[in-house]
Amino acid sequence: MGQFIIDENNVLVKLAGSAKVAYIPDGVTEIGEEAFKDHKSLREVLIPDSVTKIGKNAFYGCISLEAVKIPDSVTFIGGYAFFKCSGLKSLTLPKNNVTIGESAFKGCANLERITVPGNIETVGAKAFKWCKRLTEVTLAEGVKKICRDAFSDCESLTVLNLPDSLTDIERHAFELCDSLSTVTLPSGVRNLDTTAFYCCENLKSINVDENNESFSSSDGVLFSKNGEMLIKFPDAKSEFYSVPDGVSEIGANAFRNCDGLKNVRLPDSISKVAESAFDEHDYMRGAALYMGSTDSKLKFAAEWLGGNRKECDNEKLMIKFINRNKKALLFSVVDINSAAAFNELIGISGTASFKFDIDTLDQAIKSASGKAEIAATLIEYKNKNYSTEKIEKHEEIKAEKAFGERPLSVAEWKKVFILQTAPDGYVIKRYKGNGRDVIIPDMIGKKKVTA
């Protein structure tokens, strides 16, 4: 049987020994920091009305504690007070304006339902984070603020009842709530961080009370009240989405973590797309296709080079993409038949010193058959950058190689085989092609092929 250690200020300092049941004596005004920490056998605790404060880490790691009723006399619950009380299934909070410290009930993995009384104005940061079996959260009228990460990683949460008194929802408040499929923002919400519902992989709809003065919803997508800014597209809403005409701005994080989203069409009214509107690997903003194939991104980049820029604020990322894909972009520019796009491509910073080789130009000119504008521009570029003698010599070398009259260079053989340098020559490790008949050379450059 454990024994309470209580100081002269009526603070319960510690439970000495072990106990399954702890009836805290009436008259104790405070449960001190770490008073019951790691008492793994404690199943039941009775807190008297005389207690006004529960200190930091007070019940930290009491994994067998099953039910807690905190009396209305308590006005302060310290950080991590019930952290990792993994056996806790029932929690009754006081009906006064109590301060709930950071991570107060974090990791209470068996807690299934929680009602926060209206007199508690603020749900503290990480207060119920990692409550893995929490299925239902009800905030009573009077609650005003949900702090950062308050309910993050509550993966079983399906029912969320928010009051009209709620005005603020901070960052990551409901992040990783994977079972949450629909959310309704009440009339009072004024401030909503764009990451509040981040990584809710089954969220399909964000609705808004029609009396809300700051936000609106259309087809389950969150917008500003006037509908001009798209704020959040639910992670699991759909594969394809057409942003409504009249929307002028895509906000930060609007389409982030929408893994199933493949196609986004933006209207001509778009004038700004936030840098973080899409995931980092999606270079394009204002594109017809963001999460699609490389070909789709190349097409948009070519159109961007041709002048269809939408005044996006991600020009640096676009130029980075262009510089990484110069040769591939050449053929997308040919596809859209835009001399302006080609001239912009060769003038882009990082590309100005770059020169397309003759073979690539010849392929592009061939692809431009029937497209007079881009074909003429490519021919002009080729003649400007390569002399007649250079072009004729290049054609001569190509012909010799085609008829086997001229040996391939080492670099050219490396396009055919994976080579390993050996002390006495080259070792062919693997053939890169698909043909069945392969001729193994005796020499590559000035070295013998040994194996």
DRENKEFI-612727 format. One record per residue (C-alpha): residue number from 0; x, y, z. Coordinates in pm, whole numbers. Example, Ala and Ser with C-alpha at 12.3 -4.5 7.8 and 13.67 -1.06 7.14 Angstrom:
DRENKEFI-612727
<0,<1230,-450,780>>;
<1,<1367,-106,714>>;
//
This chain:
DRENKEFI-612727
<0,<0,0,0>>;
<1,<142,337,-99>>;
<2,<178,631,133>>;
<3,<114,995,47>>;
<4,<384,1251,116>>;
<5,<219,1592,168>>;
<6,<413,1910,246>>;
<7,<321,2198,474>>;
<8,<147,2381,185>>;
<9,<-91,2090,130>>;
<10,<88,1987,-186>>;
<11,<86,1614,-253>>;
<12,<454,1569,-333>>;
<13,<470,1197,-393>>;
<14,<305,860,-360>>;
<15,<563,645,-190>>;
<16,<544,276,-266>>;
<17,<292,124,-504>>;
<18,<-87,119,-506>>;
<19,<-373,17,-734>>;
<20,<-614,270,-582>>;
<21,<-530,621,-461>>;
<22,<-788,825,-268>>;
<23,<-621,1163,-230>>;
<24,<-703,1313,112>>;
<25,<-944,1604,131>>;
<26,<-752,1925,203>>;
<27,<-478,1864,-53>>;
<28,<-475,2173,-279>>;
<29,<-220,2066,-535>>;
<30,<-93,1744,-690>>;
<31,<276,1818,-734>>;
<32,<499,1761,-1034>>;
<33,<569,1392,-1096>>;
<34,<374,1295,-783>>;
<35,<244,972,-938>>;
<36,<489,945,-1228>>;
<37,<540,591,-1359>>;
<38,<317,425,-1100>>;
<39,<231,154,-1348>>;
<40,<-1,-43,-1117>>;
<41,<-228,254,-1034>>;
<42,<-579,185,-1171>>;
<43,<-800,433,-991>>;
<44,<-750,778,-842>>;
<45,<-1002,994,-657>>;
<46,<-926,1366,-665>>;
<47,<-1109,1573,-399>>;
<48,<-1275,1912,-454>>;
<49,<-997,2080,-253>>;
<50,<-746,2032,-538>>;
<51,<-700,2336,-763>>;
<52,<-385,2241,-952>>;
<53,<-242,1927,-1111>>;
<54,<129,1971,-1172>>;
<55,<347,1890,-1468>>;
<56,<403,1516,-1527>>;
<57,<181,1440,-1225>>;
<58,<44,1109,-1363>>;
<59,<301,1061,-1640>>;
<60,<320,698,-1751>>;
<61,<44,559,-1525>>;
<62,<-37,300,-1788>>;
<63,<-300,111,-1583>>;
<64,<-509,416,-1492>>;
<65,<-853,356,-1644>>;
<66,<-1073,650,-1543>>;
<67,<-1014,1004,-1419>>;
<68,<-1268,1259,-1302>>;
<69,<-1111,1598,-1252>>;
<70,<-1324,1810,-1016>>;
<71,<-1453,2156,-1102>>;
<72,<-1221,2305,-842>>;
<73,<-917,2243,-1064>>;
<74,<-807,2550,-1262>>;
<75,<-472,2427,-1396>>;
<76,<-359,2101,-1551>>;
<77,<16,2103,-1615>>;
<78,<202,1992,-1923>>;
<79,<228,1615,-1971>>;
<80,<13,1565,-1659>>;
<81,<-144,1244,-1796>>;
<82,<107,1175,-2073>>;
<83,<118,810,-2183>>;
<84,<-167,701,-1957>>;
<85,<-233,443,-2227>>;
<86,<-500,255,-2032>>;
<87,<-719,562,-1975>>;
<88,<-1066,502,-2121>>;
<89,<-1277,762,-1942>>;
<90,<-1194,1128,-1877>>;
<91,<-1415,1394,-1721>>;
<92,<-1283,1749,-1743>>;
<93,<-1378,2028,-1499>>;
<94,<-1657,2267,-1592>>;
<95,<-1460,2584,-1529>>;
<96,<-1202,2780,-1725>>;
<97,<-914,2548,-1662>>;
<98,<-575,2590,-1830>>;
<99,<-474,2270,-2007>>;
<100,<-97,2249,-2047>>;
<101,<94,2123,-2347>>;
<102,<62,1749,-2408>>;
<103,<-152,1711,-2095>>;
<104,<-333,1400,-2227>>;
<105,<-97,1312,-2508>>;
<106,<-61,941,-2579>>;
<107,<-376,832,-2394>>;
<108,<-414,560,-2654>>;
<109,<-737,399,-2525>>;
<110,<-938,716,-2475>>;
<111,<-1239,687,-2709>>;
<112,<-1450,998,-2650>>;
<113,<-1387,1341,-2506>>;
<114,<-1615,1635,-2433>>;
<115,<-1447,1967,-2358>>;
<116,<-1685,2182,-2145>>;
<117,<-1765,2533,-2262>>;
<118,<-1592,2702,-1971>>;
<119,<-1259,2575,-2100>>;
<120,<-1183,2844,-2357>>;
<121,<-858,2698,-2493>>;
<122,<-755,2342,-2578>>;
<123,<-379,2346,-2523>>;
<124,<-106,2250,-2768>>;
<125,<-76,1873,-2823>>;
<126,<-334,1824,-2548>>;
<127,<-481,1506,-2702>>;
<128,<-214,1418,-2956>>;
<129,<-156,1045,-3020>>;
<130,<-490,943,-2872>>;
<131,<-505,662,-3126>>;
<132,<-853,527,-3040>>;
<133,<-1025,859,-2997>>;
<134,<-1331,841,-3224>>;
<135,<-1540,1137,-3112>>;
<136,<-1453,1491,-3000>>;
<137,<-1714,1740,-2885>>;
<138,<-1624,2096,-2792>>;
<139,<-1909,2260,-2604>>;
<140,<-2028,2614,-2671>>;
<141,<-1779,2851,-2509>>;
<142,<-1458,2691,-2636>>;
<143,<-1273,2954,-2842>>;
<144,<-937,2819,-2945>>;
<145,<-773,2492,-3052>>;
<146,<-395,2520,-3021>>;
<147,<-134,2358,-3245>>;
<148,<-136,1979,-3270>>;
<149,<-416,1959,-3011>>;
<150,<-572,1651,-3176>>;
<151,<-301,1557,-3425>>;
<152,<-240,1190,-3502>>;
<153,<-577,1083,-3362>>;
<154,<-608,829,-3638>>;
<155,<-950,689,-3539>>;
<156,<-1131,1024,-3511>>;
<157,<-1449,1020,-3720>>;
<158,<-1685,1260,-3538>>;
<159,<-1585,1621,-3476>>;
<160,<-1836,1862,-3321>>;
<161,<-1722,2224,-3314>>;
<162,<-1915,2512,-3149>>;
<163,<-2004,2851,-3295>>;
<164,<-1793,3010,-3020>>;
<165,<-1475,2868,-3177>>;
<166,<-1267,3143,-3339>>;
<167,<-915,2999,-3384>>;
<168,<-776,2668,-3512>>;
<169,<-397,2664,-3509>>;
<170,<-145,2475,-3723>>;
<171,<-158,2096,-3740>>;
<172,<-452,2092,-3499>>;
<173,<-602,1783,-3667>>;
<174,<-304,1665,-3872>>;
<175,<-291,1290,-3948>>;
<176,<-651,1230,-3841>>;
<177,<-676,960,-4106>>;
<178,<-1037,851,-4037>>;
<179,<-1185,1200,-4057>>;
<180,<-1391,1224,-4377>>;
<181,<-1586,1547,-4331>>;
<182,<-1545,1868,-4132>>;
<183,<-1785,2156,-4077>>;
<184,<-1641,2491,-3970>>;
<185,<-1888,2677,-3748>>;
<186,<-1993,3038,-3790>>;
<187,<-1741,3187,-3547>>;
<188,<-1413,3063,-3695>>;
<189,<-1201,3359,-3808>>;
<190,<-848,3221,-3806>>;
<191,<-766,2883,-3958>>;
<192,<-410,2773,-4023>>;
<193,<-377,2612,-4365>>;
<194,<-212,2305,-4210>>;
<195,<-490,2248,-3956>>;
<196,<-620,1944,-4148>>;
<197,<-292,1846,-4313>>;
<198,<-239,1480,-4404>>;
<199,<-597,1375,-4329>>;
<200,<-580,1112,-4598>>;
<201,<-954,1031,-4605>>;
<202,<-1087,1386,-4578>>;
<203,<-1331,1445,-4863>>;
<204,<-1526,1752,-4760>>;
<205,<-1472,2077,-4568>>;
<206,<-1802,2253,-4518>>;
<207,<-1865,2598,-4369>>;
<208,<-2161,2740,-4181>>;
<209,<-2331,2989,-4412>>;
<210,<-2314,3256,-4139>>;
<211,<-1934,3242,-4121>>;
<212,<-1791,3583,-4216>>;
<213,<-1439,3465,-4308>>;
<214,<-1475,3141,-4501>>;
<215,<-1702,2970,-4751>>;
<216,<-1727,2627,-4907>>;
<217,<-1812,2512,-5255>>;
<218,<-1853,2141,-5328>>;
<219,<-1658,2058,-5011>>;
<220,<-1360,2281,-5097>>;
<221,<-1261,2563,-4861>>;
<222,<-1250,2919,-4995>>;
<223,<-1230,3271,-4859>>;
<224,<-1567,3430,-4790>>;
<225,<-1573,3610,-5124>>;
<226,<-1467,3294,-5306>>;
<227,<-1160,3456,-5464>>;
<228,<-899,3247,-5278>>;
<229,<-888,2867,-5267>>;
<230,<-763,2783,-4917>>;
<231,<-781,2404,-4884>>;
<232,<-866,2116,-5113>>;
<233,<-951,1804,-4904>>;
<234,<-680,1539,-4934>>;
<235,<-909,1262,-5061>>;
<236,<-1174,1457,-5249>>;
<237,<-1111,1351,-5608>>;
<238,<-860,1277,-5883>>;
<239,<-964,1570,-6100>>;
<240,<-1064,1925,-6010>>;
<241,<-1150,2239,-6201>>;
<242,<-1099,2552,-5996>>;
<243,<-1407,2771,-6042>>;
<244,<-1392,3078,-6265>>;
<245,<-1341,3394,-6062>>;
<246,<-1087,3244,-5822>>;
<247,<-776,3464,-5836>>;
<248,<-546,3304,-5579>>;
<249,<-437,2957,-5466>>;
<250,<-329,2975,-5103>>;
<251,<-37,2819,-4918>>;
<252,<-71,2441,-4872>>;
<253,<-397,2440,-5067>>;
<254,<-320,2118,-5259>>;
<255,<-42,1972,-5047>>;
<256,<-57,1601,-4964>>;
<257,<-339,1541,-5213>>;
<258,<-177,1217,-5328>>;
<259,<-476,1100,-5528>>;
<260,<-516,1426,-5716>>;
<261,<-391,1397,-6073>>;
<262,<-545,1680,-6269>>;
<263,<-604,2042,-6172>>;
<264,<-739,2296,-6414>>;
<265,<-693,2662,-6331>>;
<266,<-907,2935,-6486>>;
<267,<-778,3249,-6657>>;
<268,<-877,3448,-6349>>;
<269,<-583,3306,-6150>>;
<270,<-319,3571,-6083>>;
<271,<-128,3422,-5789>>;
<272,<-30,3074,-5675>>;
<273,<150,3046,-5340>>;
<274,<495,2888,-5346>>;
<275,<383,2608,-5110>>;
<276,<43,2551,-5268>>;
<277,<154,2212,-5399>>;
<278,<394,1946,-5281>>;
<279,<763,2025,-5329>>;
<280,<810,1773,-5610>>;
<281,<540,1942,-5819>>;
<282,<730,2223,-5989>>;
<283,<439,2366,-6179>>;
<284,<191,2619,-6049>>;
<285,<-92,2726,-6279>>;
<286,<-43,2411,-6485>>;
<287,<-321,2209,-6639>>;
<288,<-168,1898,-6485>>;
<289,<39,1908,-6165>>;
<290,<60,1555,-6037>>;
<291,<72,1396,-6381>>;
<292,<341,1273,-6615>>;
<293,<666,1443,-6706>>;
<294,<525,1502,-7055>>;
<295,<243,1707,-6906>>;
<296,<485,1920,-6706>>;
<297,<704,1969,-7014>>;
<298,<402,2083,-7211>>;
<299,<310,2339,-6948>>;
<300,<672,2459,-6926>>;
<301,<674,2506,-7304>>;
<302,<350,2706,-7284>>;
<303,<500,2907,-6998>>;
<304,<800,2986,-7219>>;
<305,<557,3090,-7491>>;
<306,<403,3353,-7265>>;
<307,<127,3171,-7075>>;
<308,<274,3259,-6733>>;
<309,<-28,3349,-6521>>;
<310,<203,3573,-6316>>;
<311,<280,3283,-6082>>;
<312,<515,3352,-5792>>;
<313,<726,3041,-5855>>;
<314,<939,3165,-6144>>;
<315,<1260,3041,-5981>>;
<316,<1126,2687,-5958>>;
<317,<1009,2701,-6317>>;
<318,<1350,2813,-6442>>;
<319,<1513,2538,-6237>>;
<320,<1284,2284,-6404>>;
<321,<1362,2428,-6748>>;
<322,<1737,2412,-6693>>;
<323,<1710,2047,-6589>>;
<324,<1506,1950,-6895>>;
<325,<1643,2159,-7182>>;
<326,<1661,1888,-7448>>;
<327,<1325,1736,-7361>>;
<328,<1168,2082,-7359>>;
<329,<1292,2147,-7711>>;
<330,<1050,1885,-7844>>;
<331,<762,2020,-7635>>;
<332,<832,2362,-7785>>;
<333,<818,2202,-8130>>;
<334,<484,2040,-8041>>;
<335,<325,2377,-7961>>;
<336,<490,2535,-8272>>;
<337,<616,2841,-8088>>;
<338,<923,3029,-8207>>;
<339,<877,3266,-7912>>;
<340,<901,2973,-7668>>;
<341,<1220,2851,-7837>>;
<342,<1383,3193,-7824>>;
<343,<1287,3222,-7456>>;
<344,<1430,2874,-7389>>;
<345,<1773,2956,-7526>>;
<346,<1774,3289,-7343>>;
<347,<1684,3155,-6998>>;
<348,<1953,3199,-6730>>;
<349,<2157,2883,-6717>>;
<350,<2066,2799,-7077>>;
<351,<2228,3094,-7251>>;
<352,<2569,2925,-7266>>;
<353,<2411,2594,-7366>>;
<354,<2403,2490,-7733>>;
<355,<2185,2216,-7878>>;
<356,<2392,1960,-8067>>;
<357,<2341,1896,-8438>>;
<358,<2177,1555,-8393>>;
<359,<1921,1691,-8148>>;
<360,<1846,1982,-8379>>;
<361,<1804,1750,-8676>>;
<362,<1557,1538,-8478>>;
<363,<1366,1849,-8372>>;
<364,<1356,1982,-8729>>;
<365,<1224,1646,-8845>>;
<366,<955,1660,-8572>>;
<367,<864,2010,-8690>>;
<368,<749,1884,-9029>>;
<369,<442,2085,-9129>>;
<370,<510,2351,-8863>>;
<371,<667,2629,-9064>>;
<372,<725,2880,-8785>>;
<373,<924,2659,-8547>>;
<374,<1097,2471,-8830>>;
<375,<1233,2794,-8977>>;
<376,<1350,2909,-8634>>;
<377,<1534,2582,-8569>>;
<378,<1704,2587,-8909>>;
<379,<1811,2947,-8851>>;
<380,<1949,2855,-8507>>;
<381,<2140,2558,-8651>>;
<382,<2297,2764,-8930>>;
<383,<2388,3040,-8687>>;
<384,<2565,2810,-8443>>;
<385,<2728,2565,-8684>>;
<386,<2923,2645,-8999>>;
<387,<2850,2470,-9327>>;
<388,<3181,2288,-9299>>;
<389,<3096,2170,-8947>>;
<390,<2758,2040,-9055>>;
<391,<2901,1864,-9360>>;
<392,<3175,1703,-9152>>;
<393,<2917,1586,-8900>>;
<394,<2708,1428,-9176>>;
<395,<3017,1260,-9317>>;
<396,<3105,1107,-8980>>;
<397,<2747,987,-8935>>;
<398,<2755,818,-9273>>;
<399,<3088,648,-9199>>;
<400,<2954,515,-8870>>;
<401,<2635,396,-9038>>;
<402,<2836,188,-9288>>;
<403,<3094,74,-9034>>;
<404,<3376,267,-9198>>;
<405,<3462,466,-8888>>;
<406,<3500,321,-8537>>;
<407,<3278,451,-8261>>;
<408,<3434,667,-7992>>;
<409,<3461,549,-7632>>;
<410,<3174,780,-7537>>;
<411,<2958,630,-7812>>;
<412,<3038,273,-7704>>;
<413,<2935,368,-7349>>;
<414,<2590,437,-7486>>;
<415,<2579,76,-7606>>;
<416,<2748,-109,-7317>>;
<417,<2820,-62,-6949>>;
<418,<3200,-71,-6942>>;
<419,<3444,-138,-6661>>;
<420,<3803,-28,-6697>>;
<421,<4056,-308,-6643>>;
<422,<4439,-287,-6628>>;
<423,<4469,-433,-6977>>;
<424,<4157,-289,-7144>>;
<425,<3777,-280,-7103>>;
<426,<3537,-535,-6956>>;
<427,<3183,-528,-7099>>;
<428,<2947,-565,-6800>>;
<429,<2609,-530,-6970>>;
<430,<2442,-450,-7302>>;
<431,<2208,-148,-7282>>;
<432,<2005,-217,-7595>>;
<433,<1719,-448,-7683>>;
<434,<1844,-607,-8005>>;
<435,<1911,-980,-8028>>;
<436,<2219,-958,-8255>>;
<437,<2503,-784,-8074>>;
<438,<2848,-731,-8220>>;
<439,<3122,-731,-7955>>;
<440,<3412,-508,-8065>>;
<441,<3775,-614,-8033>>;
<442,<3880,-262,-7950>>;
<443,<3717,34,-7782>>;
<444,<3921,342,-7846>>;
<445,<4282,233,-7808>>;
<446,<4213,-43,-7555>>;
<447,<4128,-408,-7605>>;
<448,<3803,-565,-7493>>;
<449,<3921,-838,-7255>>;
<450,<3590,-984,-7135>>;
//
